[in-house]
Amino acid sequence: MHGVSAGMKEPEEISEAEEAQEAAEAFDENIEEAHDPTTNKGKLLLDATCAPADIRYPSDISLLNEARENLEDMIDGLWHLTPRNGHKTDYSRKKAHRGYLSIIKQKQPRRSKLRKEIRYQLDCVGKSIATIKQHTPWAWLRSVT
């Protein structure tokens, strides 16, 4: 044996089991270092372009339609507490729903038609809020809306 002590093995004599054992020990050492809060391994960069796509914008017509329908349900719930003068809402619920459906069913609605329907839905939401304020007997709810 050329300069190798009797206790050491030559490189070609290392078995696969010993290589696997050394790799496992090195992995365990890396894990322990990673969990050490005092070590700093560098910077973490996060990419914000991976945001979820299901977030709706305030100008989204489906969001406005949902708000209008929820307000109509609130008006229906409060209606039995009022003197029941006139119509429940200042607009036609059927016309508002039809307008929403006419936009949603189109693949690419024209901008002008979309803007008009968003404006109409916003008007309906505003009128519903005004109706709730007018017919609400509780002062605390008037300050919330």
C-alpha positions in Angstrom: 0.0 0.0 0.0 1.6 3.2 -1.2 1.6 5.7 1.7 -1.8 4.6 2.9 -2.2 3.6 6.6 -3.5 0.1 7.3 -6.8 1.4 8.8 -7.9 3.5 5.7 -9.5 2.1 2.7 -8.5 3.0 -0.8 -11.1 5.1 -2.7 -12.2 2.3 -4.9 -12.9 0.1 -1.9 -15.7 2.3 -0.5 -19.0 0.5 -0.8 -22.3 2.0 -2.0 -23.8 1.6 1.5 -21.0 3.7 3.0 -21.6 6.4 0.3 -25.3 6.4 1.1 -24.5 6.7 4.8 -22.2 9.7 4.2 -24.8 11.4 2.0 -27.5 10.9 4.7 -25.1 12.4 7.4 -24.4 15.4 5.1 -28.1 15.9 4.5 -28.8 15.8 8.3 -26.1 18.5 8.9 -27.6 20.7 6.2 -31.0 20.3 7.8 -29.7 21.3 11.2 -28.0 24.4 9.8 -31.2 25.4 7.9 -33.2 25.3 11.2 -30.7 27.4 13.0 -32.3 30.9 13.3 -28.9 32.6 13.6 -27.7 31.7 10.2 -28.6 33.9 7.2 -28.5 32.1 3.9 -29.3 35.1 1.7 -32.4 37.0 0.4 -35.8 35.6 -0.4 -37.4 37.0 -3.5 -41.2 36.7 -4.0 -42.9 37.1 -7.3 -46.2 39.0 -7.1 -47.2 38.0 -10.6 -48.6 34.7 -9.3 -51.6 36.3 -7.6 -54.9 34.4 -7.7 -57.1 35.3 -10.7 -60.4 35.0 -8.9 -60.1 38.5 -7.3 -62.9 40.7 -8.6 -62.5 44.4 -9.3 -65.0 47.0 -7.9 -66.1 47.8 -11.4 -66.8 44.2 -12.2 -70.4 43.9 -13.2 -70.9 40.5 -11.4 -69.8 42.1 -8.2 -72.3 45.0 -8.7 -75.1 42.5 -9.5 -74.4 40.5 -6.4 -74.4 43.7 -4.3 -77.7 44.7 -5.9 -79.3 41.3 -5.2 -78.1 41.3 -1.6 -79.5 44.8 -1.0 -82.8 43.6 -2.5 -82.9 40.7 -0.1 -82.3 43.2 2.8 -85.2 45.4 1.5 -87.4 42.3 1.4 -86.5 41.5 5.0 -87.2 45.0 6.2 -90.3 45.6 4.1 -92.7 44.1 6.7 -91.5 46.7 9.2 -92.5 49.6 7.0 -95.8 51.3 6.2 -95.5 49.7 2.7 -96.0 52.9 0.6 -95.3 52.5 -3.1 -92.8 50.1 -4.6 -90.1 48.3 -2.7 -87.4 49.6 -5.0 -87.1 52.7 -7.3 -86.1 50.6 -10.2 -87.3 47.5 -12.0 -85.6 44.4 -10.6 -86.5 42.5 -13.7 -84.9 45.1 -16.0 -81.8 45.2 -13.8 -81.4 41.4 -14.0 -82.0 41.3 -17.7 -79.4 44.0 -18.3 -76.9 42.1 -16.3 -77.6 38.9 -18.2 -77.4 40.6 -21.5 -73.8 41.6 -20.7 -72.7 38.4 -19.1 -73.9 36.2 -22.0 -71.8 38.1 -24.5 -68.2 37.0 -25.2 -66.8 40.5 -25.7 -69.4 43.2 -24.9 -68.8 46.6 -26.4 -67.3 49.1 -24.1 -70.1 51.6 -24.4 -72.8 48.9 -23.6 -70.7 47.6 -20.7 -70.2 51.1 -19.3 -73.9 51.9 -19.5 -74.8 48.6 -17.7 -72.2 49.2 -15.0 -73.6 52.7 -14.5 -77.2 51.3 -14.3 -76.2 48.7 -11.8 -74.4 51.3 -9.7 -77.5 53.5 -9.8 -79.6 50.5 -8.7 -77.2 49.9 -5.8 -77.4 53.5 -4.8 -81.2 53.6 -4.9 -81.4 50.4 -2.8 -79.1 51.9 -0.2 -81.3 55.0 -0.1 -84.4 52.9 0.3 -82.9 51.0 3.2 -81.9 54.3 4.8 -85.4 55.7 4.4 -87.2 52.7 5.7 -84.9 51.6 8.5 -86.4 52.2 11.9 -83.1 51.8 13.7 -80.7 54.7 13.9 -77.6 52.5 14.3 -78.2 50.9 10.9 -78.5 54.3 9.2 -75.0 55.2 10.4 -73.5 52.0 9.0 -74.9 52.3 5.5 
